[in-house]
Amino acid sequence: MPALSEHRTRALLRDAGLDVVEAIMVPADEDMPSSPPFLPAWLKAQVPGLTSRKAKGLVRRAGNAIEYREACRRMLSDPHWASSEGMLIAREVGLRQELYAACTLDLGSESSQPGGLLLFGEAGGSGVEARAGGLHRIAFSLLDPPGPEALAASAPQGLLDEALSGFLAGMVGVFLRHRLLVLEVNPLGIAETGLPLAVDCRAEYERSAIPDESAAMFEGSAPGSASRTPLEEIVAAINQQDPSGTGFFRQTRDEVPPGAWKIATNICGGGGKMLWEMATGGRPDIANLNESDTSGGLSAFKSYRILRVIMALPEAQLLVLTGSGMAFQSQYSIAVAVWKALRETPTPLPCLLRFGGTDEGRAMGLFERVSDSLPARVRVYRPEVFPNAMLDDIPAIALEDGSPEARRREVRMPSYPLAFEVEQPPGRFTRDPSICASCATRACLDSCPTSFLAWSGSGPAPAGGDARCVGCLLCEAACLLDGAGGMRIELGLPGEV
Amino acid sequence: MGGILSHLAGIEEPEVLVLGITGKQGSSSSRLMREFGTRVVAGCTPGKGGRDVDGVPVFDSPEQAVRAFPGINSAVLFVPSRAVLEATRGLIELGIRFVVLTADGVPTHDAIRVRVLSMRSGTRVMGPNTVGMLDTEGYLFGMIGGRGRWARENYTPGCVGVISRSGGLSQLLGAFHCRRNLPGPGPDGRLQPLWGDDSPGVSAVLCTGGDPVPGTTMLEAARAFQADPRTRVIAAYGETGTSQENDLAEAMLRGEIDKPVVIFLGGRFTRPGVAQSHAGAMIRSESETYEAKRAALEKAGARVVDRPDAVFSATASILGLSRGPAEA
């Protein structure tokens, strides 16, 4: 889950009126102050999601100016610093006691209703996980959250005084307001004045849960764009251009075991992922170069663009595309996107394609029809054939088609005049009017599921009215298969592949 | 009519309201639902009252729809994930007995609130993040099958009750049990028919959804199939994360569920703390691991398999339809 660094979590607490230790934040792109703002001070690198920072040398104490400069030098040269949002310099404060407090969710079970859970420990600081058994657990309702009095009454008698129960109720409020998954304050200090304050803190959250009014407080938090690969950057841009459906793509960071088959994957839906994981997990001879999911009603324009990125994965030996085997998403539309990607990519991959669900027969039929013209071998599977069986075909098909370098080619696609453009999903419809004029079938019109196209003098054009282009690519496929072949939809990519 | 909804929500004749009916997903799914036989009586989209979608009248609010059609007892929501909680709360207040939440990405805080509201009120909620449910008595909520004709042809009445935490796999487990001469792996690994024309068919398909806090759990779905006289065997897809399979196993051990259960359990290679497939599959404790769930289910007498095709050979063997291929 995405994590919120300490300085951002402090901002949430402060915003709710809860006391936090005095500190200043130096963003990563600014120079550190030449002299410390406080002494003694704690320097803390703000790396979202990184735990045990102290043990990793990313939290250091500076008792004087020399120690401050040394701490800066060592922390700024640490490899983790590259993903840090900056440095928090916090004043060291004298504490009467160090406690632990966290809010989390209890997902419930047959015997317990789901809700919130406040964890409270009478000893805070490092190693609190090891003492988890000693934590007090106070369940609370998300619908009727507890105030300070209710919290004090839920805890063992005398455990929470007025100030402490007030602070904890404030934490519950922050947890609920921002719909966090975890809010941890550790240590929760008791100052010499007897009042509680957050010395260190962190949070975990769900992207979908952030309320609009607090989005700015979460903006730019992990995972940072700095950690994206160039291909992941392209997919991020594709998703921005066309937000339809799911367009997930992530390259594997693990090292490929020697001798393993290097597989580019397009595995759709949660069920599809689980089938693939069950078939390939624990097999050292199979290396997945990426994760990707193109499901949930995305346009075929977007499927095509992401497939182009997947086909560009360095060293990939073949592409596997499968889902659960019974999708309600049109399998023909996906097949058409794969066909177009194979026609237009300079790095075609042999493909193992498993189609299952709506239009599965049509999807399989497409590749029977076009197999002779493909730049790489394609093997198509019925949904009754599960990924376990597909794996058996990998050596044959990968070896038949030779190395990725041998398959690389220069692609020259026909360049026709622009007929019209569609903004969402974005695509440029080009056609050769003389070829269209010779078309006897006008198959593009019949194929359009939304009646977006009409014949206009020299070829297909928007019919007008409410009909929208949904980016299914069926018109281009119909033109090439059953028409005169004068249409090409140009789907530019926001990056070089 | 009756069917599984009479056991899930006490509904004999579903009359359905579709929230978000004028959107792309809402309009295509209500068409599918109606083609399958579901009585979709009204739709609702704020600001679009007075229109119709394929003849189904659209209202600005559920209150207006229920006023015009007092028989409405169930609803399907095609609304953005952030609108799910308040929309569900409003439907519960209107006395709707069955609510299907298709949205993906509903905040877990909201899903918990929905679950608690549902438990307090007795309204049965299915989802979030579900493709819905289908009953071969002739009604369908959500997106199962994609198109009405395809769904009617591929989901035929029979004796298998399907429960799944995955949308795709709920559709697959359902449709394949209805497919004549379904091929499955034989002892030599080659595909051969698991049964002939006598496919077992399905009573109903219930997709409990892929999220960590489902409105209806696998056990609650199993209880409905236990009470359903058509259902002779339960075929399920479970995975790591949540306590759903563990709770089902305990209910089997105490005899509350005594119909045979075949379950394809996913997640053998899922690492703790990683959301590999569905959000709900993340392992948060030892009891949520593949090994712990497999042990609990096997102890309770469930037939646990590692591949989906092995589900079909197992149900065939339980029902006496098997033509010989061994379970994988």
Chai-1 contact restraints between the chains, C-beta under 6 A:
chainA,res_idxA,chainB,res_idxB,connection_type,confidence,min_distance_angstrom,max_distance_angstrom,comment,restraint_id
A,L107,B,P212,contact,1.0,0.0,6.0,A-B,restraint_1
A,L107,B,V213,contact,1.0,0.0,6.0,A-B,restraint_2
A,S109,B,S243,contact,1.0,0.0,6.0,A-B,restraint_3
A,E110,B,D247,contact,1.0,0.0,6.0,A-B,restraint_4
A,P114,B,I112,contact,1.0,0.0,6.0,A-B,restraint_5
A,P114,B,R115,contact,1.0,0.0,6.0,A-B,restraint_6
A,P114,B,V213,contact,1.0,0.0,6.0,A-B,restraint_7
A,L142,B,H109,contact,1.0,0.0,6.0,A-B,restraint_8
A,L142,B,I112,contact,1.0,0.0,6.0,A-B,restraint_9
A,L142,B,R113,contact,1.0,0.0,6.0,A-B,restraint_10
A,L143,B,R113,contact,1.0,0.0,6.0,A-B,restraint_11
A,L143,B,V116,contact,1.0,0.0,6.0,A-B,restraint_12
A,R179,B,P107,contact,1.0,0.0,6.0,A-B,restraint_13
A,R179,B,H109,contact,1.0,0.0,6.0,A-B,restraint_14
A,E206,B,P107,contact,1.0,0.0,6.0,A-B,restraint_15
A,S208,B,S81,contact,1.0,0.0,6.0,A-B,restraint_16
A,S208,B,G105,contact,1.0,0.0,6.0,A-B,restraint_17
A,S208,B,P107,contact,1.0,0.0,6.0,A-B,restraint_18
A,A209,B,P107,contact,1.0,0.0,6.0,A-B,restraint_19
A,G269,B,G168,contact,1.0,0.0,6.0,A-B,restraint_20
A,G270,B,S166,contact,1.0,0.0,6.0,A-B,restraint_21
A,G270,B,G210,contact,1.0,0.0,6.0,A-B,restraint_22
A,G270,B,S277,contact,1.0,0.0,6.0,A-B,restraint_23
A,G270,B,H278,contact,1.0,0.0,6.0,A-B,restraint_24
A,G271,B,S166,contact,1.0,0.0,6.0,A-B,restraint_25
A,G271,B,G168,contact,1.0,0.0,6.0,A-B,restraint_26
A,G271,B,L169,contact,1.0,0.0,6.0,A-B,restraint_27
A,K273,B,S277,contact,1.0,0.0,6.0,A-B,restraint_28
A,M274,B,G266,contact,1.0,0.0,6.0,A-B,restraint_29
A,M274,B,S277,contact,1.0,0.0,6.0,A-B,restraint_30
A,E277,B,F269,contact,1.0,0.0,6.0,A-B,restraint_31
A,M278,B,G266,contact,1.0,0.0,6.0,A-B,restraint_32
A,G281,B,F269,contact,1.0,0.0,6.0,A-B,restraint_33
A,G282,B,F269,contact,1.0,0.0,6.0,A-B,restraint_34
A,G323,B,G168,contact,1.0,0.0,6.0,A-B,restraint_35
A,S324,B,G168,contact,1.0,0.0,6.0,A-B,restraint_36
A,S324,B,L169,contact,1.0,0.0,6.0,A-B,restraint_37
A,S324,B,L172,contact,1.0,0.0,6.0,A-B,restraint_38
A,G325,B,L172,contact,1.0,0.0,6.0,A-B,restraint_39
A,M326,B,G168,contact,1.0,0.0,6.0,A-B,restraint_40
A,M326,B,Q171,contact,1.0,0.0,6.0,A-B,restraint_41
A,M326,B,L172,contact,1.0,0.0,6.0,A-B,restraint_42
A,M326,B,A175,contact,1.0,0.0,6.0,A-B,restraint_43
A,A327,B,G168,contact,1.0,0.0,6.0,A-B,restraint_44
A,F328,B,M143,contact,1.0,0.0,6.0,A-B,restraint_45
A,F328,B,G146,contact,1.0,0.0,6.0,A-B,restraint_46
A,T358,B,G146,contact,1.0,0.0,6.0,A-B,restraint_47
A,E384,B,P183,contact,1.0,0.0,6.0,A-B,restraint_48
A,F386,B,D309,contact,1.0,0.0,6.0,A-B,restraint_49
